[in-house]
Amino acid sequence: PIIRDPTEITKDDHVDESNTYDDTFTYDVDINQYTPLSSLTTFTKSYKIYFKLISKNEIRKYNNSKGGGQLFSFIIQDKDGYEMQGIAFGDACKKVDKQLQKRKYYETKSGYVKMSRRKGGPNSSDYCINFDENSVFTEMPEICRFEHAKVNVTAIKEIYDLTAGMVVDVVGVVTH
């Protein structure tokens, strides 16, 4: 299968033998052409990723020893369930926030990979991607199911009934 930038598709690309225009076409996309988030490191200089936007935070202001600014962060997930944080600073915050919608699928090849301060769950990366005002996100169709993102919630009192040695994620509130 071949993928092309949707902005490069012309009317002539979708004309059948009888020269009638069909505006109900679909993309042929090969998910394997994308770089998995798990393989991105600070040494990665060129990549193209396909992801689902899992969550995004509000733009917030900050002050530190270097001065003030603003920050926008969000979490992306690839087909393998691997998560990574995306960050935009300064003037890029509003532009990146405007381009992205929660639970939509995108591809991008912009941004630079750096070490992350965020420590997430077992599928979270030690890296994050910083995006700037030149970053472009192309909304894409859902080309594969992200089924692994489902969670099986178990009450804490039922943990004793699970198989010994089983790895679990626990969510709770520390009361004292």
C-alpha positions in Angstrom: 0.0 0.0 0.0 1.1 3.5 -0.7 0.4 6.7 1.3 0.6 10.2 0.0 0.1 13.5 1.7 -3.7 14.3 1.4 -2.8 17.8 0.1 -1.2 16.2 -2.9 -4.3 14.3 -4.0 -5.9 15.8 -7.0 -9.3 15.3 -8.6 -7.6 13.5 -11.5 -6.3 10.8 -9.1 -9.9 9.7 -8.4 -11.4 9.6 -11.9 -12.5 6.2 -13.0 -12.6 4.8 -16.6 -15.8 6.6 -17.5 -14.3 9.9 -16.4 -16.8 10.5 -13.6 -15.6 11.9 -10.4 -15.9 9.8 -7.3 -15.4 11.7 -4.1 -15.8 8.7 -1.8 -12.2 7.4 -1.8 -10.2 5.8 1.0 -6.5 5.9 1.9 -4.3 2.9 1.4 -2.0 3.2 4.3 0.8 0.9 5.5 1.1 1.2 9.2 4.6 -0.4 9.0 6.0 2.7 7.3 5.8 4.6 10.6 8.5 4.7 13.3 7.4 3.1 16.5 7.5 5.5 19.5 9.5 2.9 21.4 12.4 3.3 19.0 12.7 7.1 19.3 15.8 8.4 21.2 17.8 11.6 21.3 19.9 10.2 18.5 16.8 9.9 16.2 17.0 12.8 13.7 14.5 11.7 11.1 11.2 9.9 11.7 7.6 9.7 10.8 5.1 8.7 13.5 1.4 7.7 13.5 -0.4 8.2 16.8 -3.6 8.7 18.6 -3.9 11.8 20.9 -4.7 10.3 24.3 -4.9 13.5 26.4 -3.9 17.1 26.4 -3.5 19.6 29.1 -4.5 23.3 29.2 -1.8 25.8 28.2 -0.2 27.0 31.5 2.2 29.7 32.4 5.4 29.2 34.4 8.2 31.2 35.9 11.7 30.0 36.6 15.3 31.3 37.0 15.4 32.0 33.2 12.2 34.0 33.2 8.6 33.2 32.4 6.8 31.5 29.6 4.0 29.1 28.7 3.9 25.4 28.2 1.5 23.0 26.5 1.8 19.2 27.0 -0.1 16.2 25.7 0.2 12.4 25.6 0.3 10.4 22.3 0.1 6.6 21.8 1.1 4.4 18.9 -0.4 1.1 17.7 1.7 -0.9 20.2 0.4 1.0 23.2 3.6 2.9 23.7 3.0 6.4 25.1 5.1 9.5 24.8 4.7 13.1 26.0 4.6 15.9 23.5 5.5 19.5 24.6 5.3 22.9 23.0 6.7 26.1 24.5 6.1 29.8 23.9 4.4 30.9 20.7 4.1 27.2 19.6 1.6 26.4 22.4 -1.5 27.9 20.8 -0.6 26.7 17.3 0.0 23.0 18.4 -3.1 23.0 20.7 -5.3 24.3 17.8 -4.1 21.5 15.5 -4.7 18.6 17.9 -8.0 17.1 19.0 -8.3 14.3 21.7 -9.0 10.8 20.4 -8.0 11.7 16.8 -5.3 10.1 14.8 -2.3 12.1 13.3 1.0 11.7 11.6 4.0 14.0 11.9 7.6 14.0 11.1 8.4 17.3 13.0 9.7 17.9 16.5 12.9 16.8 18.2 13.3 14.1 20.7 14.8 14.8 24.2 15.0 13.1 27.6 11.7 13.4 29.6 11.2 14.4 33.2 7.8 12.7 33.2 7.7 9.2 34.6 4.6 7.4 33.4 3.3 3.9 33.4 5.0 0.7 32.1 4.5 1.6 28.4 5.7 5.2 28.8 8.9 6.5 27.2 11.9 8.0 28.9 11.8 10.5 26.0 9.5 13.3 24.9 9.0 15.2 21.7 9.3 19.0 21.7 7.3 20.7 19.0 7.7 24.3 17.7 5.7 26.7 15.6 6.8 25.0 12.4 5.4 21.6 13.5 2.7 20.1 11.3 0.2 17.4 12.3 -1.8 15.8 9.5 -5.1 14.3 10.7 -5.3 10.7 9.5 -8.0 8.0 9.3 -7.9 5.2 11.9 -5.8 2.7 10.0 -5.5 0.2 12.8 -7.3 -0.5 16.1 -5.7 0.6 19.3 -7.3 -2.2 21.3 -4.5 -2.7 23.8 -5.5 0.6 25.5 -8.4 -1.1 27.2 -8.1 -1.6 31.0 -9.4 -4.4 33.1 -10.2 -2.7 36.5 -10.0 -4.8 39.6 -10.9 -3.8 43.1 -8.0 -3.8 45.6 -9.8 -6.4 47.7 -9.8 -8.8 44.7 -6.0 -8.7 44.1 -5.5 -11.7 46.4 -7.6 -13.7 43.9 -5.2 -13.0 41.0 -2.4 -15.3 39.9 0.8 -15.0 42.0 3.6 -13.1 40.3 1.1 -11.3 37.9 2.0 -7.7 37.1 -0.7 -5.2 37.8 -1.2 -1.5 37.8 -2.7 -0.1 41.0 -4.7 3.1 41.3 -5.6 4.3 44.8 -5.6 7.2 47.3 -3.1 7.4 50.1 -5.1 8.4 53.2 -2.2 8.4 55.7 
